[in-house]
Amino acid sequence: MEIVPGVHWIDGVNANSYVVVTDVLTLVDTGMPHNTRRILRYVSDKLGRQLSDIRMIVLTHCHLNHVGCASELRTLTNAKVAVHQEDTDFVAGRKPMPALKGVLGILFKASSPLFKFTPIQPDITLKDSDKIGNLIIIHTPGHTPGSISLYDPDRKVLFTGDTLRFAKGKVEGPSKPFTLDMNRARQSIEKISQLDFDVMLGGHGEPLKPNASKSVRDYNSSIK
């Protein structure tokens, strides 16, 4: 669905994927493997655009449910793939994906053969304050070393990856079992809370609007 003019939410791919529409299309995250057709159907059927209109794929972090279709989508669309420099080696397969904690880690490892990830060498390595079109890259580490948020100051939209989400009527931080460094994640939430945005779009959960930045400031205050 269209959240605000020019920003579309594709759910049902395990983690949220978003399309930012200008004269070209920018895809934010790609969901789990085996969801490529769902994403491309949305682009063709809902947006009425050509697959070649997808020129950029920005990955908010290296976890499988956000990067799972990146390789296949790049092959089909010839889009460039952008990842923060601190997550590049994970996405490229030069380092094993960060290990998950506790029972969830054991279950995820056991089920991983069902969701084989094709490593991909990013075309663009990102750092804090870089820009992709109108989107400003904000390094928000903690969940993974190279987690990023993307800030659209014109639309006042913030894509938060897994650093923040809005679920069951409240703002939440990253899932602890899936987060490498909760202290860094809290520092990243503090960083985000200084921004002015009306809409927050997380990697999971639902869109938060309006006055999303006030809700994030209130949440940040509650965890200090």
C-alpha positions in Angstrom: 0.0 0.0 0.0 1.0 3.6 -0.4 1.9 5.1 3.0 2.5 8.7 1.9 2.8 9.9 -1.8 5.7 8.1 -3.4 6.4 5.7 -0.6 5.0 2.2 -0.8 5.0 -0.7 1.8 5.3 -4.3 0.6 4.4 -6.6 3.5 4.2 -10.4 3.6 7.9 -10.9 2.7 8.8 -11.7 6.4 10.4 -8.3 6.9 9.0 -5.2 5.4 10.2 -4.0 2.1 9.5 -0.5 0.8 9.6 1.2 -2.6 10.5 4.9 -2.9 9.1 6.3 -6.2 10.7 9.2 -8.1 11.5 9.1 -11.8 13.2 5.8 -10.8 12.5 3.3 -8.1 14.5 2.7 -4.9 13.9 -0.5 -3.0 14.6 -0.6 0.7 15.2 -4.2 1.9 14.1 -7.4 0.1 12.7 -9.8 2.6 13.4 -13.5 3.0 14.5 -15.6 0.0 11.8 -16.8 -2.4 9.9 -13.4 -2.3 11.3 -11.9 -5.5 8.1 -12.5 -7.5 6.0 -10.9 -4.8 8.1 -7.7 -4.9 8.2 -7.6 -8.7 4.5 -8.1 -9.0 3.9 -5.1 -6.7 6.1 -3.0 -9.0 4.4 -4.1 -12.2 0.8 -4.5 -11.1 0.4 -1.9 -8.4 2.8 0.8 -9.6 2.6 0.1 -13.3 6.3 0.3 -13.6 9.0 -1.6 -15.5 11.4 -3.9 -13.6 14.2 -1.9 -15.1 12.8 1.2 -13.2 14.3 -0.3 -10.0 17.7 1.3 -10.1 18.8 1.0 -6.4 18.4 -1.6 -3.7 19.4 -0.3 -0.2 19.8 -2.9 2.5 19.3 -1.6 6.1 21.4 -4.4 7.5 22.8 -7.9 6.7 20.2 -10.2 8.3 18.7 -12.8 6.0 15.1 -11.6 6.2 16.2 -8.2 4.8 18.7 -9.3 2.2 17.3 -12.6 1.0 16.2 -11.6 -2.5 18.9 -9.0 -3.2 21.0 -11.1 -5.5 18.1 -12.3 -7.6 16.6 -8.9 -7.8 19.9 -7.3 -9.0 20.2 -10.0 -11.7 16.6 -9.4 -12.9 16.6 -5.6 -12.7 20.3 -4.6 -13.0 19.8 -2.4 -10.0 22.8 -1.4 -7.8 22.9 -2.7 -4.3 24.0 -0.5 -1.4 25.0 -1.6 2.1 26.8 0.1 5.0 30.5 -0.6 4.9 30.4 -2.4 8.3 27.9 -5.0 7.0 29.5 -5.4 3.5 31.6 -8.5 4.4 28.5 -10.3 5.8 26.4 -9.6 2.7 29.3 -10.6 0.4 29.8 -13.9 2.2 33.4 -13.0 3.3 32.3 -13.3 7.0 29.6 -15.6 8.4 26.4 -13.8 9.3 26.4 -12.6 13.0 25.4 -15.4 15.3 22.0 -15.2 17.0 21.7 -15.7 20.7 20.0 -18.5 22.8 17.4 -20.9 21.6 16.4 -18.7 18.7 20.0 -18.9 17.4 19.8 -22.7 17.5 16.5 -22.9 15.8 17.6 -20.4 13.1 20.8 -22.4 12.4 18.8 -25.6 12.1 16.3 -24.1 9.6 18.9 -22.1 7.6 19.2 -24.8 4.8 15.6 -24.0 3.9 16.5 -20.3 3.3 19.8 -20.4 1.4 21.2 -17.0 0.9 23.2 -16.1 -2.2 26.0 -13.8 -1.1 26.3 -10.6 -3.1 29.1 -8.1 -3.5 27.5 -4.6 -3.0 28.0 -2.1 -5.7 28.0 0.8 -3.2 29.4 0.8 0.3 27.7 3.4 2.5 28.8 5.5 5.4 27.0 7.9 7.8 25.6 11.0 6.0 25.9 9.6 2.5 22.9 10.2 0.2 20.9 7.9 -2.1 18.7 10.2 -4.1 16.8 12.2 -1.5 17.5 9.6 1.3 20.2 10.5 3.9 22.0 7.5 5.3 22.2 7.5 9.1 24.5 4.9 10.7 22.5 3.3 13.5 24.6 0.3 14.7 23.8 -2.1 17.4 21.4 -4.5 15.9 24.3 -5.3 13.5 27.5 -3.3 13.1 26.4 -1.8 9.8 22.7 -1.2 10.5 21.4 2.0 8.9 18.3 4.2 8.9 17.3 6.3 5.9 15.9 9.8 6.3 13.8 11.5 3.7 13.7 15.2 4.9 11.3 16.3 2.2 8.6 13.7 2.9 9.6 13.6 6.6 9.8 9.8 6.5 12.3 7.7 8.4 13.1 4.1 7.5 14.5 2.5 10.6 15.4 -1.1 9.6 15.3 -3.1 12.8 16.6 -0.4 15.1 13.0 0.6 15.9 9.5 -0.7 15.0 5.9 0.1 15.8 3.9 -2.9 16.8 0.7 -3.5 18.8 0.3 0.2 19.3 3.7 1.0 20.7 7.2 1.9 19.7 9.8 -0.9 20.4 13.5 -1.2 20.1 15.3 -4.1 18.3 14.7 -7.7 19.3 17.3 -8.6 22.0 18.1 -12.1 20.8 18.8 -10.8 17.3 20.8 -7.7 18.4 24.6 -7.9 18.8 25.1 -4.8 21.0 22.1 -3.4 22.8 24.1 -0.5 24.3 25.0 0.7 20.8 21.4 0.2 19.7 20.2 2.5 22.5 22.7 5.1 21.4 21.4 4.8 17.9 17.8 5.3 19.1 19.0 8.4 20.9 20.5 9.6 17.6 17.3 9.0 15.7 15.2 10.8 18.4 16.9 14.1 17.4 15.4 14.0 13.9 12.1 15.6 12.8 9.8 13.1 10.9 6.1 12.5 10.6 6.2 8.8 9.5 8.4 6.0 10.8 8.7 2.8 8.7 10.4 -0.1 10.5 11.7 -3.3 9.2 8.9 -5.1 11.1 5.6 -4.0 12.4 3.3 -1.3 11.0 3.8 2.3 9.8 3.8 4.9 12.6 2.2 8.2 11.8 1.6 11.1 12.3 4.0 12.8 14.7 6.2 9.8 14.7 9.3 11.7 16.0 7.4 12.6 19.2 6.6 9.0 19.8 10.2 8.0 19.3 11.4 10.8 21.7 8.9 9.5 24.3 10.2 6.0 23.9 13.8 7.1 24.1 13.1 8.9 27.3 11.5 5.8 28.7 14.5 3.6 28.2 17.2 6.0 29.6 
